[in-house]
Amino acid sequence: PLTEESGRSFTADRLLAHYREDASCKHLKPYTDLIADSPVCPVIYDSAGTVLSLPPIINGRHSRIRLETRDVFIECTATDYAKANTVLDIVVATFSEYCAVPFRAEAVRVVYEEGAAGGARVDATPKLTYRTHAAALSEVRGIVGVDLAAEEVCRLCTKMQLGPARISEDGGSGEVT
């Protein structure tokens, strides 16, 4: 239904039943269990009330990206608030490089209903907060499996947009912001 152009409308219960029962939606059935018994479920809609997405089940045809698309809405849903915001910040920051005005993104208002983790509230995202992470270079080398010089680790972190990267004075650890 979210990908059809038939104009049919569904209640949430009927929509989940449709995704569980309709043979053309068999690829979506396993995901319906993620929200089937929840007292609340995520829904993303625009200012006109058109449902754009029912995460984690499906995105709608209404919001598909086409060649002529100029405005992109990036959303991230998860069961962990902090992780969702971290992922959203990374994806928005990465995509924003290609905006008409580079590195500019608009915030959106997120309405959490009663029953949502953390309770009813209104939030604005993306947060685009700075976080600093440090790691021992021996750990980085062990994970990557390559014996990289400290300067090369910094260069590669910057290439992955994990900069600025700095090496400690003793050369044993690195830090990215």
C-alpha positions in Angstrom: 0.0 0.0 0.0 2.7 2.6 0.7 4.3 1.7 -2.6 1.0 1.4 -4.6 -0.7 4.1 -6.5 -4.1 2.7 -5.9 -5.1 5.3 -3.3 -6.3 2.7 -0.9 -6.0 3.6 2.8 -5.4 1.3 5.7 -5.5 1.4 9.5 -2.2 0.4 11.1 -3.6 -3.0 12.1 -4.9 -3.7 8.7 -1.7 -2.6 7.0 0.4 -4.9 9.1 -2.1 -7.8 8.3 -1.7 -6.9 4.6 2.0 -7.2 4.8 1.8 -10.5 6.6 -0.9 -12.1 4.3 -0.5 -10.6 0.8 1.8 -12.8 -1.4 3.2 -9.8 -3.1 4.5 -8.6 0.2 6.1 -11.8 1.4 9.6 -10.1 1.6 8.1 -7.7 4.2 6.4 -10.2 6.5 9.5 -11.0 8.7 9.8 -7.3 9.6 6.2 -6.9 10.8 7.0 -8.8 14.0 9.3 -5.9 15.0 6.3 -3.6 15.6 3.3 -5.9 15.6 2.9 -6.1 19.4 4.1 -2.6 20.2 1.6 -0.2 21.7 3.2 2.5 19.5 4.9 2.3 16.1 7.0 4.7 14.2 5.4 6.5 11.3 6.9 9.3 9.2 4.5 11.7 7.5 4.7 15.1 5.9 3.0 18.4 6.8 0.0 17.4 4.8 -0.4 14.1 6.7 0.7 11.9 3.9 2.5 8.8 5.3 6.0 8.6 3.9 7.4 5.7 5.7 6.4 3.0 8.2 9.9 2.1 9.6 11.3 -0.5 9.8 8.7 -2.0 7.4 8.6 0.1 4.2 9.1 3.4 2.6 6.4 4.9 0.5 6.2 5.7 -3.2 5.3 9.3 -2.4 8.8 10.0 -1.1 10.9 8.0 -3.6 14.0 9.8 -4.9 13.9 10.6 -8.6 16.3 12.2 -11.0 14.5 15.6 -10.5 14.6 15.3 -6.7 16.2 18.3 -5.1 15.1 18.0 -1.4 16.0 14.8 0.4 14.6 13.8 3.8 17.0 11.5 5.7 15.5 9.5 8.5 16.9 6.9 10.9 14.9 4.8 13.3 16.3 2.5 15.9 15.5 1.1 19.3 18.5 3.0 20.8 18.0 6.8 20.8 21.7 7.6 21.1 22.8 5.3 18.4 20.0 6.5 16.1 21.2 10.1 16.5 24.8 9.2 15.9 23.9 7.3 12.7 21.7 10.2 11.6 24.4 12.8 12.2 26.9 10.8 10.2 24.6 10.2 7.2 23.4 13.9 7.2 26.9 15.3 7.5 28.1 13.0 4.7 25.2 13.8 2.3 25.3 17.5 3.1 28.6 17.9 1.3 26.6 17.6 -1.9 23.9 20.2 -1.0 23.4 23.4 -3.1 25.0 25.1 -0.1 27.6 22.6 1.0 27.3 21.3 4.6 23.9 22.8 5.2 21.0 20.7 6.5 17.6 21.6 7.9 16.4 20.3 11.2 13.1 18.6 11.5 10.7 18.3 14.4 10.2 14.8 15.8 7.0 14.2 17.8 7.2 11.2 20.2 3.8 10.1 21.4 3.0 8.8 24.9 4.3 5.3 25.2 7.5 6.0 23.3 10.8 5.2 25.1 11.5 8.4 27.1 7.9 9.5 27.0 6.0 12.0 25.0 8.1 14.9 23.8 9.2 17.0 20.8 12.8 16.9 19.6 14.7 18.4 16.8 17.1 16.4 14.6 19.8 16.1 13.3 21.7 17.1 16.4 25.0 17.4 14.6 26.9 17.3 17.9 30.6 16.9 18.2 32.0 13.8 19.8 35.5 12.9 20.5 36.8 9.3 20.3 40.2 8.1 21.2 41.9 4.7 20.5 45.2 3.2 21.0 47.1 3.0 17.6 48.0 -0.6 18.4 44.2 -1.4 18.6 43.6 0.4 15.3 46.4 -1.5 13.7 45.1 -4.8 15.1 41.5 -4.2 13.9 42.6 -3.0 10.4 45.3 -5.7 10.1 47.9 -3.3 8.6 50.9 -1.7 10.4 50.1 2.0 9.6 52.2 4.9 10.6 50.5 7.4 13.0 50.5 10.1 10.2 48.8 7.6 7.8 46.1 6.8 10.4 45.4 10.6 10.7 45.3 11.0 6.9 42.9 8.1 6.5 40.6 9.3 9.4 40.3 12.6 7.6 39.6 10.9 4.3 36.7 9.1 6.1 35.5 12.4 7.4 36.6 11.5 10.9 38.7 14.5 11.3 40.4 16.4 12.5 42.5 13.5 13.7 45.3 14.0 16.2 48.0 11.7 17.6 49.0 11.9 21.2 52.4 13.3 22.1 53.8 9.9 22.9 52.5 8.6 19.6 50.6 5.7 21.2 47.0 6.8 20.6 44.8 8.8 18.2 41.8 11.0 18.7 39.1 12.0 16.2 36.4 14.7 16.6 
